Amino acid sequence: MIELSRLRALDALAKFGSVNAAAVALHCTPSAISQQLAKLERETATVLAEKDGRGLRLTDAGRLLAASAVAILDQVEQATAALAAHQQTVTGRVTIASFATGCRALLPSALAALHEQHPQLATSLIETNPYEAMAALARGAVDVAVLDDWPEVGLHLPDGMSCVDLGFDTVDLIVADSHRLAARQSVSLEEARGERWIASPPGTICHDWLVRVLPGITADYLVGEFETQMTLIAAELGVALIPRLARRSLLAGVRAIEVTPMPTRRVMVAWRTSSAARPAVSATVEALKNAWVSAARPVPAKP
């Protein structure tokens, strides 16, 4: 009989592409992964992986078994979630991936509530962009992902994932007090097109959104932290579009101007559908919903 631990090693090698990466994902040593694969080959009397330079490459038989392993491990997760739901005990560990603003504005409250209400639950948090968070969720590296999405970008959740919207976050144009637009109550994006721009780095969803709504612009300053962006704005180095969830207050020397039409991003929580019945996952989603409600600036979720 094939042991699940060996299937997990094969699945991790197929997903991550190397023994070292598979070992990191499964929190073990590379030699442990190699041993599990060797035992699996003896059990199945089949060559599942072969040397490829310094690494290993799955054979056709290995890829076939790895595809079956995905379905088997998914069924095991569903069974584990169903059993946990039957016991109605929030235990184990839940790992959350979130974009930076969510980490700062939502996760402190959500994690504190989980620790208080479910002391038997261990929690972990990873800050990452939505693209990487979805990939980590799909491969089982995290249990819950807090994502932001813009209508002009349109995240596509892979099959096997479920999600719920937390709400919509409004974006304002942030300028220095001395800026020519500082006295305005509202401004269109086209009016600000010719400004010197401060933006999130390429590869982030906020940067992808900016170059879609203002095609052709090039940002002079690429900064990941919105608070750092505001320090550059206060120094009269440029302007930026900053979501309200990302700023509980404005730094001295800058002001916010409403943009018309008003840009908004959707904030949501996603999880693997197979783990939906797991109490730790449902408790985490509920804690994030409550954290959103208590956040000061976001716009409430649309029906």
C-alpha positions as CSV (number, residue, x, y, z in Angstrom):
1,M,0.0,0.0,0.0
2,I,1.3,3.5,-0.9
3,E,1.8,5.8,2.1
4,L,0.4,9.3,1.9
5,S,3.7,10.8,3.0
6,R,5.4,9.4,-0.1
7,L,2.6,10.7,-2.4
8,R,3.1,14.1,-0.7
9,A,6.8,14.0,-1.6
10,L,6.0,13.1,-5.2
11,D,3.3,15.8,-5.4
12,A,5.7,18.4,-4.0
13,L,8.4,17.5,-6.5
14,A,5.9,17.8,-9.3
15,K,4.6,21.2,-8.2
16,F,7.9,22.8,-7.1
17,G,10.3,21.3,-9.7
18,S,13.2,20.4,-7.4
19,V,14.0,18.3,-4.4
20,N,15.2,21.3,-2.4
21,A,12.0,23.3,-3.1
22,A,9.9,20.3,-2.3
23,A,11.7,19.9,1.0
24,V,11.1,23.6,1.9
25,A,7.4,23.2,1.1
26,L,7.0,20.1,3.3
27,H,9.3,21.4,6.1
28,C,11.8,18.5,5.9
29,T,15.3,17.9,4.5
30,P,16.1,17.1,0.8
31,S,17.4,13.7,1.9
32,A,14.0,12.9,3.4
33,I,12.3,13.8,0.1
34,S,14.8,11.5,-1.8
35,Q,14.2,8.7,0.6
36,Q,10.4,8.9,0.3
37,L,10.7,8.9,-3.5
38,A,13.0,5.9,-3.4
39,K,10.6,4.0,-1.2
40,L,7.7,4.9,-3.5
41,E,9.7,3.5,-6.4
42,R,10.3,0.2,-4.6
43,E,6.6,0.0,-3.6
44,T,5.4,0.6,-7.1
45,A,8.3,-1.2,-8.9
46,T,8.4,1.7,-11.2
47,V,11.0,4.4,-12.0
48,L,9.3,7.6,-11.1
49,A,12.2,10.1,-11.3
50,E,15.5,10.2,-13.0
51,K,18.6,12.4,-12.7
52,D,18.6,15.7,-14.7
53,G,21.9,17.4,-14.1
54,R,22.1,18.0,-10.3
55,G,18.3,17.5,-9.9
56,L,15.6,15.1,-10.6
57,R,13.1,15.0,-13.4
58,L,9.8,13.0,-13.3
59,T,9.4,10.2,-15.8
60,D,6.1,9.7,-17.7
61,A,5.1,7.2,-15.0
62,G,6.1,9.7,-12.3
63,R,3.9,12.4,-13.9
64,L,1.0,9.9,-14.2
65,L,1.2,9.0,-10.5
66,A,1.7,12.6,-9.5
67,A,-1.6,13.5,-11.2
68,S,-3.4,10.8,-9.3
69,A,-1.7,12.0,-6.1
70,V,-3.3,15.4,-6.5
71,A,-6.8,13.8,-6.5
72,I,-5.9,11.5,-3.6
73,L,-4.5,14.2,-1.4
74,D,-7.4,16.4,-2.2
75,Q,-9.8,13.7,-1.0
76,V,-7.8,13.2,2.2
77,E,-8.0,17.0,2.8
78,Q,-11.8,16.9,2.3
79,A,-12.1,13.9,4.7
80,T,-9.9,15.6,7.3
81,A,-12.0,18.8,7.0
82,A,-15.2,16.9,7.3
83,L,-14.0,15.1,10.4
84,A,-12.8,18.4,12.0
85,A,-16.2,19.9,11.2
86,H,-17.9,17.0,12.9
87,Q,-15.8,17.5,16.0
88,Q,-16.4,21.3,15.8
89,T,-13.1,22.1,17.3
90,V,-10.9,24.9,15.9
91,T,-7.4,23.3,16.2
92,G,-4.3,22.7,14.2
93,R,-2.5,25.4,12.2
94,V,-3.8,27.9,9.6
95,T,-1.5,29.8,7.3
96,I,-2.7,33.0,5.8
97,A,-1.2,34.8,2.8
98,S,-2.1,38.5,2.4
99,F,-1.1,41.6,0.4
100,A,0.8,44.2,2.4
101,T,-2.1,46.5,3.1
102,G,-4.2,43.6,4.4
103,C,-1.4,42.6,6.6
104,R,-1.3,46.0,8.2
105,A,-5.0,46.9,8.3
106,L,-6.8,43.6,8.7
107,L,-4.6,40.9,10.0
108,P,-3.6,42.3,13.4
109,S,-7.3,42.4,14.5
110,A,-8.2,39.1,12.8
111,L,-5.2,37.2,14.3
112,A,-5.8,38.7,17.8
113,A,-9.4,37.6,17.6
114,L,-8.4,34.0,16.6
115,H,-5.9,33.7,19.4
116,E,-8.5,34.9,21.9
117,Q,-11.4,32.9,20.7
118,H,-9.6,29.7,19.6
119,P,-6.5,29.2,21.8
120,Q,-5.9,25.8,20.4
121,L,-5.4,27.2,16.9
122,A,-1.8,28.1,15.7
123,T,-1.6,30.8,13.1
124,S,1.0,31.8,10.5
125,L,1.1,34.9,8.2
126,I,3.0,35.5,4.9
127,E,3.0,38.9,3.2
128,T,3.0,38.5,-0.6
129,N,1.2,39.9,-3.6
130,P,-2.1,38.4,-4.9
131,Y,-0.5,36.5,-7.8
132,E,1.9,34.6,-5.5
133,A,-0.8,34.2,-2.8
134,M,-3.1,32.4,-5.3
135,A,-0.3,30.1,-6.4
136,A,0.6,29.3,-2.8
137,L,-3.0,28.6,-2.1
138,A,-3.4,26.3,-5.1
139,R,-0.4,24.2,-4.2
140,G,-1.4,23.9,-0.5
141,A,1.4,26.1,0.9
142,V,-1.2,28.4,2.6
143,D,-4.8,27.8,3.8
144,V,-6.4,31.2,3.3
145,A,-5.4,34.1,1.0
146,V,-6.4,37.8,1.4
147,L,-6.4,39.2,-2.1
148,D,-7.0,42.6,-3.7
149,D,-8.2,42.9,-7.3
150,W,-8.9,45.8,-9.7
151,P,-11.7,45.7,-12.3
152,E,-9.1,46.6,-15.0
153,V,-6.9,43.7,-14.0
154,G,-9.4,40.9,-13.1
155,L,-7.9,38.1,-11.0
156,H,-9.0,34.7,-12.1
157,L,-9.2,32.1,-9.3
158,P,-8.1,28.7,-10.4
159,D,-10.5,25.8,-10.2
160,G,-10.9,24.3,-6.8
161,M,-11.0,27.6,-5.0
162,S,-13.8,29.5,-3.2
163,C,-13.9,33.1,-2.2
164,V,-16.0,35.8,-0.5
165,D,-15.8,39.6,-0.9
166,L,-14.9,41.6,2.1
167,G,-15.7,44.9,0.4
168,F,-14.4,47.7,-1.8
169,D,-11.5,50.1,-1.1
170,T,-11.5,53.5,-2.7
171,V,-8.4,55.2,-4.1
172,D,-7.5,58.9,-3.9
173,L,-4.8,61.0,-5.6
174,I,-2.3,62.0,-3.0
175,V,-0.4,65.3,-3.6
176,A,1.9,67.7,-1.7
177,D,0.2,70.7,0.0
178,S,2.0,72.9,-2.4
179,H,0.9,71.1,-5.5
180,R,-1.1,72.9,-8.2
181,L,-4.0,70.5,-7.6
182,A,-4.0,70.7,-3.8
183,A,-6.9,73.1,-3.6
184,R,-9.2,70.9,-5.8
185,Q,-11.9,68.7,-4.3
186,S,-11.8,66.2,-7.1
187,V,-9.8,65.5,-10.2
188,S,-9.9,63.1,-13.2
189,L,-7.0,60.8,-13.9
190,E,-6.5,62.5,-17.3
191,E,-5.9,65.8,-15.5
192,A,-3.1,64.2,-13.5
193,R,-1.6,62.2,-16.4
194,G,1.3,64.6,-17.0
195,E,2.5,64.5,-13.3
196,R,5.6,62.8,-12.1
197,W,4.4,59.5,-10.7
198,I,5.2,57.4,-7.7
199,A,4.0,53.9,-8.0
200,S,4.3,50.3,-6.8
201,P,7.0,48.2,-8.5
202,P,6.3,46.3,-11.7
203,G,4.9,42.8,-11.1
204,T,2.5,44.0,-8.4
205,I,-1.2,44.2,-9.0
206,C,-1.3,47.9,-8.1
207,H,1.3,48.7,-10.8
208,D,-0.6,46.6,-13.3
209,W,-3.7,48.5,-12.6
210,L,-2.0,51.9,-12.9
211,V,-0.6,51.3,-16.3
212,R,-4.0,50.1,-17.5
213,V,-5.9,53.1,-16.3
214,L,-3.2,55.5,-17.5
215,P,-1.6,53.7,-20.4
216,G,1.7,55.2,-21.5
217,I,2.9,56.7,-18.2
218,T,6.2,55.8,-16.6
219,A,6.7,56.1,-12.9
220,D,9.9,57.8,-11.8
221,Y,9.8,56.2,-8.3
222,L,8.8,52.6,-7.7
223,V,8.1,52.0,-4.0
224,G,6.3,49.1,-2.5
225,E,5.2,50.8,0.8
226,F,2.4,53.3,0.5
227,E,3.6,55.2,3.6
228,T,7.0,55.6,1.9
229,Q,5.3,56.9,-1.2
230,M,3.7,59.6,1.0
231,T,7.1,60.7,2.3
232,L,8.2,61.2,-1.3
233,I,5.0,63.1,-2.1
234,A,5.6,65.3,1.0
235,A,9.0,66.1,-0.4
236,E,7.3,67.3,-3.6
237,L,8.8,64.5,-5.7
238,G,5.6,63.4,-7.4
239,V,2.0,62.2,-6.9
240,A,0.5,58.7,-6.3
241,L,-2.8,56.9,-6.2
242,I,-3.2,55.4,-2.7
243,P,-6.1,53.2,-1.4
244,R,-7.8,54.4,1.7
245,L,-7.3,51.1,3.5
246,A,-3.5,51.6,3.1
247,R,-3.6,54.9,5.0
248,R,-5.3,55.3,8.3
249,S,-4.0,58.9,8.3
250,L,-2.2,61.3,6.0
251,L,1.4,62.4,6.7
252,A,2.1,66.0,7.3
253,G,2.6,67.9,4.0
254,V,0.3,65.9,1.8
255,R,-3.4,65.9,1.1
256,A,-5.9,63.5,-0.6
257,I,-8.1,64.5,-3.6
258,E,-11.0,62.4,-4.7
259,V,-10.7,61.0,-8.2
260,T,-13.6,61.0,-10.7
261,P,-14.8,58.5,-11.7
262,M,-13.9,56.9,-8.3
263,P,-11.5,54.0,-8.6
264,T,-12.1,51.0,-6.3
265,R,-10.4,47.7,-5.7
266,R,-12.1,44.6,-4.4
267,V,-10.7,42.9,-1.3
268,M,-11.6,39.2,-0.9
269,V,-10.7,36.1,1.0
270,A,-10.1,32.8,-0.8
271,W,-9.5,29.2,0.3
272,R,-9.4,25.8,-1.3
273,T,-13.0,24.5,-1.7
274,S,-11.8,21.1,-0.4
275,S,-11.0,22.7,3.0
276,A,-14.2,24.7,3.3
277,A,-15.6,22.4,6.0
278,R,-12.5,22.8,8.2
279,P,-13.4,24.8,11.3
280,A,-10.0,26.6,11.3
281,V,-10.6,27.9,7.8
282,S,-14.2,29.1,8.5
283,A,-13.1,30.7,11.7
284,T,-10.3,32.6,9.9
285,V,-12.7,33.8,7.2
286,E,-15.1,35.0,9.9
287,A,-12.3,36.8,11.8
288,L,-11.3,38.6,8.6
289,K,-14.9,39.7,7.9
290,N,-15.1,41.2,11.4
291,A,-11.7,42.9,10.9
292,W,-13.0,44.5,7.7
293,V,-16.1,45.8,9.4
294,S,-14.0,47.4,12.1
295,A,-11.6,49.0,9.6
296,A,-12.1,52.7,9.5
297,R,-11.9,53.7,5.8
298,P,-13.0,50.9,3.4
299,V,-16.3,51.2,1.5
300,P,-18.8,48.5,2.6
301,A,-19.1,45.4,0.3
302,K,-21.7,45.7,-2.4
303,P,-24.6,43.1,-2.4
